[in-house]
Amino acid sequence: MLICQADMAECVKFDRPAAFLGSQYPPIGPYMFESLQNAIVDHWLEAVVGFVFMAVGLIIGRWRASKKFRKREFFERLNVSLNSIVDGTLCIRTLMEKNSQDVFLNTVAVSRLLDAAKKTTEDDPIIPFDTDDYWFYLNSVLNEISEQFAGGFILRDAGAEVKRVHYVICLTNECDGNLQTRKIRAMVVQKSLLENLPQDPPEFEQPYHDTRWNTLKLMAQRWRENAIQFKEIEVLA
């Protein structure tokens, strides 16, 4: 490349173009390449170790997810189910299902919930909390349910005729081996049904619903003995 200036007696010839005309600094390309080489030489071990840890983390995460799927355990999910007896048959219907984090809004709260759920047994699926914690967990579920049925409160406030029904909520982790999946389950059942649960079992829509019937019988007993494990909710329809 040929560069000429007005006050120069002659032109100066360069073998290759400079980054900026008149720059006193050499081209930066070779220096960038050399710096990159030095960084690789100096830090290759840290890079390899970081990659290995990332790969191991991915493998462990996938292994844990696969293990949970094989066991059909999805404790990160909260299932809210309505339990009723219709024409002599036990009916179980899902009202909602969400990630526990979306309901309890705190990772520590979810972690404590899972720890408490591990203390349940096949004979006692009701999740045990410290006395001061029952209100927080049950009230969080109540808020989710109330949001779904908020229309009834608006209708009553507007003077419309609505029907009042009282339900109770209880958090469980059923452990029976006959279950198709295991999740944290918030049981919702009419207060009047729980207080007058039949002695004889109803018909079951599915054979494994006998587990739910056993849970309801335990809930009826606990409702009489330890109502702090429950939360009452009014629904307007």
C-alpha positions as CSV (number, residue, x, y, z in Angstrom):
1,M,0.0,0.0,0.0
2,L,1.3,3.5,-1.0
3,I,0.8,6.4,1.4
4,C,1.6,10.0,0.5
5,Q,1.2,13.1,2.6
6,A,1.3,16.7,1.3
7,D,4.4,17.7,3.4
8,M,6.3,14.5,2.6
9,A,9.0,14.6,0.0
10,E,8.3,11.1,-1.1
11,C,5.7,8.4,-0.6
12,V,6.2,5.6,1.8
13,K,5.3,2.1,0.9
14,F,3.9,-0.4,3.4
15,D,3.9,-4.1,2.9
16,R,0.3,-4.5,4.4
17,P,-2.5,-2.2,5.4
18,A,-2.5,-0.7,8.8
19,A,-5.5,-0.6,11.1
20,F,-5.4,3.2,11.1
21,L,-3.5,5.6,8.8
22,G,-0.6,7.2,10.6
23,S,-1.0,4.8,13.6
24,Q,2.2,4.3,15.5
25,Y,0.9,0.9,16.8
26,P,1.5,-2.3,15.1
27,P,-1.5,-4.4,13.8
28,I,-3.3,-6.0,16.8
29,G,-4.3,-9.3,15.1
30,P,-1.1,-11.2,15.9
31,Y,-1.1,-9.9,19.5
32,M,-4.8,-11.0,20.0
33,F,-3.9,-14.5,18.7
34,E,-0.8,-14.6,21.0
35,S,-2.9,-13.5,24.0
36,L,-5.5,-16.2,23.2
37,Q,-2.8,-18.8,23.0
38,N,-1.4,-17.7,26.4
39,A,-4.9,-17.8,28.0
40,I,-5.4,-21.3,26.7
41,V,-2.0,-22.4,28.0
42,D,-2.5,-20.8,31.4
43,H,-6.2,-21.8,32.0
44,W,-6.7,-25.0,30.1
45,L,-7.0,-27.0,33.3
46,E,-9.7,-24.8,34.8
47,A,-11.6,-25.0,31.5
48,V,-11.4,-28.8,31.4
49,V,-12.4,-29.1,35.1
50,G,-15.4,-26.8,34.5
51,F,-16.5,-28.8,31.5
52,V,-16.2,-32.1,33.5
53,F,-18.3,-30.7,36.4
54,M,-20.9,-29.4,34.0
55,A,-21.1,-32.8,32.2
56,V,-21.3,-34.7,35.5
57,G,-24.1,-32.3,36.7
58,L,-26.1,-33.0,33.6
59,I,-25.6,-36.7,33.9
60,I,-26.6,-36.8,37.5
61,G,-29.7,-34.6,36.8
62,R,-30.8,-36.8,34.0
63,W,-30.2,-39.9,36.2
64,R,-32.3,-38.5,39.0
65,A,-35.1,-37.5,36.6
66,S,-35.1,-41.0,35.1
67,K,-35.2,-42.5,38.5
68,K,-38.2,-40.4,39.6
69,F,-40.0,-41.2,36.4
70,R,-39.5,-45.0,36.9
71,K,-40.8,-44.7,40.4
72,R,-43.6,-42.3,39.2
73,E,-42.6,-39.8,41.8
74,F,-43.3,-36.1,41.0
75,F,-43.1,-34.4,44.4
76,E,-42.4,-31.1,42.8
77,R,-46.0,-31.0,41.7
78,L,-49.0,-30.2,43.9
79,N,-52.2,-31.9,42.9
80,V,-55.5,-30.5,44.3
81,S,-58.3,-33.0,44.1
82,L,-62.0,-33.0,45.0
83,N,-63.1,-36.1,46.7
84,S,-66.8,-36.9,46.8
85,I,-69.3,-39.8,46.9
86,V,-71.8,-39.6,44.0
87,D,-74.5,-42.3,43.7
88,G,-72.6,-44.6,46.0
89,T,-69.3,-44.2,44.1
90,L,-66.1,-42.5,45.2
91,C,-65.3,-39.8,42.7
92,I,-61.8,-38.2,42.6
93,R,-61.5,-35.2,40.3
94,T,-58.5,-32.9,39.9
95,L,-59.3,-29.2,40.5
96,M,-55.8,-28.0,39.6
97,E,-52.2,-29.1,39.4
98,K,-49.2,-26.7,39.7
99,N,-45.5,-26.7,40.6
100,S,-45.1,-26.4,44.3
101,Q,-42.9,-23.4,43.8
102,D,-45.8,-21.5,42.2
103,V,-48.1,-22.2,45.1
104,F,-45.8,-21.7,48.1
105,L,-43.6,-19.1,46.4
106,N,-40.4,-19.9,48.4
107,T,-37.8,-22.5,47.8
108,V,-37.2,-23.0,51.5
109,A,-40.9,-23.6,52.0
110,V,-41.0,-26.2,49.2
111,S,-37.9,-27.9,50.6
112,R,-39.5,-28.2,54.1
113,L,-42.7,-29.5,52.5
114,L,-40.8,-32.3,50.7
115,D,-38.9,-33.1,53.9
116,A,-42.2,-33.4,55.8
117,A,-43.7,-35.5,53.1
118,K,-40.9,-38.0,53.5
119,K,-42.1,-38.6,57.1
120,T,-45.5,-40.0,55.9
121,T,-46.2,-43.7,55.8
122,E,-48.6,-46.0,54.1
123,D,-50.8,-46.0,57.3
124,D,-50.5,-42.3,57.8
125,P,-50.3,-40.2,54.6
126,I,-51.2,-36.9,56.2
127,I,-48.1,-34.6,56.0
128,P,-46.9,-33.6,59.5
129,F,-45.7,-30.0,60.0
130,D,-44.7,-28.0,63.0
131,T,-47.8,-26.5,64.6
132,D,-46.9,-23.0,63.4
133,D,-46.4,-24.1,59.8
134,Y,-49.8,-25.7,59.1
135,W,-51.5,-22.3,58.6
136,F,-48.9,-21.2,56.0
137,Y,-49.1,-24.3,53.8
138,L,-52.9,-24.8,54.0
139,N,-53.6,-21.1,53.5
140,S,-51.5,-21.1,50.4
141,V,-53.6,-23.9,48.9
142,L,-56.8,-22.1,50.0
143,N,-55.7,-19.0,48.1
144,E,-55.3,-21.0,44.9
145,I,-58.7,-22.6,45.3
146,S,-60.4,-19.3,46.2
147,E,-59.0,-17.7,43.0
148,Q,-60.6,-20.4,40.9
149,F,-64.0,-19.9,42.5
150,A,-63.9,-16.1,43.0
151,G,-66.8,-15.6,40.7
152,G,-69.2,-16.9,43.4
153,F,-68.2,-14.2,45.8
154,I,-68.7,-11.5,43.2
155,L,-72.2,-12.8,42.5
156,R,-73.1,-12.8,46.2
157,D,-71.8,-9.3,46.5
158,A,-73.9,-8.3,43.6
159,G,-77.0,-9.7,45.2
160,A,-77.3,-12.9,43.2
161,E,-78.6,-16.1,44.8
162,V,-75.7,-18.5,45.4
163,K,-75.2,-21.7,47.3
164,R,-72.7,-21.9,50.1
165,V,-70.7,-25.1,50.6
166,H,-68.1,-25.7,53.2
167,Y,-65.0,-27.8,52.4
168,V,-61.9,-28.8,54.3
169,I,-58.4,-29.1,52.9
170,C,-55.6,-31.4,54.0
171,L,-52.1,-32.0,52.6
172,T,-51.1,-35.6,52.1
173,N,-48.5,-37.9,50.5
174,E,-50.1,-41.2,49.8
175,C,-47.5,-44.0,49.9
176,D,-49.5,-47.1,48.9
177,G,-47.8,-49.1,46.2
178,N,-51.0,-49.4,44.2
179,L,-50.9,-45.7,43.3
180,Q,-50.2,-44.9,39.6
181,T,-48.2,-41.7,40.6
182,R,-46.9,-40.1,43.8
183,K,-47.3,-36.4,44.3
184,I,-48.0,-34.0,47.1
185,R,-51.8,-34.0,47.2
186,A,-54.2,-31.4,48.7
187,M,-57.4,-33.3,49.5
188,V,-60.6,-31.3,49.2
189,V,-63.7,-32.8,50.7
190,Q,-67.1,-31.4,51.8
191,K,-67.1,-30.8,55.6
192,S,-70.4,-32.5,55.9
193,L,-69.2,-35.6,54.1
194,L,-66.0,-35.9,56.2
195,E,-68.1,-35.5,59.4
196,N,-70.5,-38.2,58.3
197,L,-68.3,-40.6,56.3
198,P,-70.1,-43.9,55.7
199,Q,-68.8,-47.0,57.6
200,D,-69.0,-49.2,54.5
201,P,-66.8,-48.4,51.6
202,P,-68.4,-47.0,48.4
203,E,-67.8,-48.4,44.9
204,F,-64.5,-47.4,43.3
205,E,-64.0,-46.1,39.8
206,Q,-60.6,-47.7,39.8
207,P,-59.3,-50.6,42.0
208,Y,-56.5,-48.4,43.4
209,H,-59.0,-45.9,44.7
210,D,-59.2,-48.0,47.9
211,T,-56.1,-46.1,48.9
212,R,-58.0,-42.8,48.8
213,W,-60.8,-44.3,50.8
214,N,-58.4,-45.3,53.5
215,T,-57.0,-41.7,53.4
216,L,-60.5,-40.3,53.8
217,K,-61.2,-42.5,56.8
218,L,-58.0,-41.3,58.5
219,M,-58.9,-37.7,57.6
220,A,-62.3,-38.1,59.2
221,Q,-60.6,-39.3,62.4
222,R,-58.0,-36.6,62.4
223,W,-60.6,-33.9,61.8
224,R,-62.2,-34.9,65.1
225,E,-58.9,-35.2,67.0
226,N,-56.5,-32.7,65.5
227,A,-58.3,-30.1,63.3
228,I,-55.1,-28.0,63.0
229,Q,-54.1,-30.3,60.2
230,F,-57.0,-28.9,58.1
231,K,-58.2,-25.6,56.7
232,E,-61.8,-24.9,56.1
233,I,-62.9,-23.0,53.0
234,E,-66.3,-21.6,51.9
235,V,-67.2,-22.0,48.2
236,L,-70.1,-20.2,46.6
237,A,-71.7,-21.7,43.5
